[in-house]
């Protein structure tokens, strides 16, 4: 989820347990803790989806890589670099 999508979505109040010293420092620095937490969670979700996709597609990726190692890139003779 991108930041623009996050700002348009419906917000739900949530309770979180955070390190009190870190929370205090964030408030002193004027950091919006809710938005920062949301950004961190969005990044964690993104990474989890990426890892899941790689795991789900590992066999196809390995097969494609093995083909290229054995046969080279298709249409490689037409590459201009």
Secondary structure in CASP SS format (residue, H / E / C, confidence):
PFRMAT SS
TARGET T0000
AUTHOR 0000-0000-0000
METHOD secondary structure of the structure
MODEL  1
X C 1.00
X C 1.00
X H 1.00
X H 1.00
X H 1.00
X H 1.00
X H 1.00
X H 1.00
X C 1.00
X C 1.00
X C 1.00
X C 1.00
X C 1.00
X C 1.00
X C 1.00
X C 1.00
X C 1.00
X C 1.00
X C 1.00
X H 1.00
X H 1.00
X H 1.00
X H 1.00
X H 1.00
X H 1.00
X H 1.00
X H 1.00
X H 1.00
X C 1.00
X C 1.00
X C 1.00
X C 1.00
X H 1.00
X H 1.00
X H 1.00
X H 1.00
X H 1.00
X H 1.00
X H 1.00
X H 1.00
X H 1.00
X H 1.00
X H 1.00
X H 1.00
X H 1.00
X H 1.00
X H 1.00
X H 1.00
X H 1.00
X H 1.00
X H 1.00
X H 1.00
X H 1.00
X H 1.00
X H 1.00
X H 1.00
X C 1.00
X H 1.00
X H 1.00
X H 1.00
X H 1.00
X H 1.00
X H 1.00
X H 1.00
X H 1.00
X H 1.00
X H 1.00
X H 1.00
X H 1.00
X H 1.00
X H 1.00
X C 1.00
X C 1.00
X C 1.00
X C 1.00
X H 1.00
X H 1.00
X H 1.00
X C 1.00
X C 1.00
X C 1.00
END
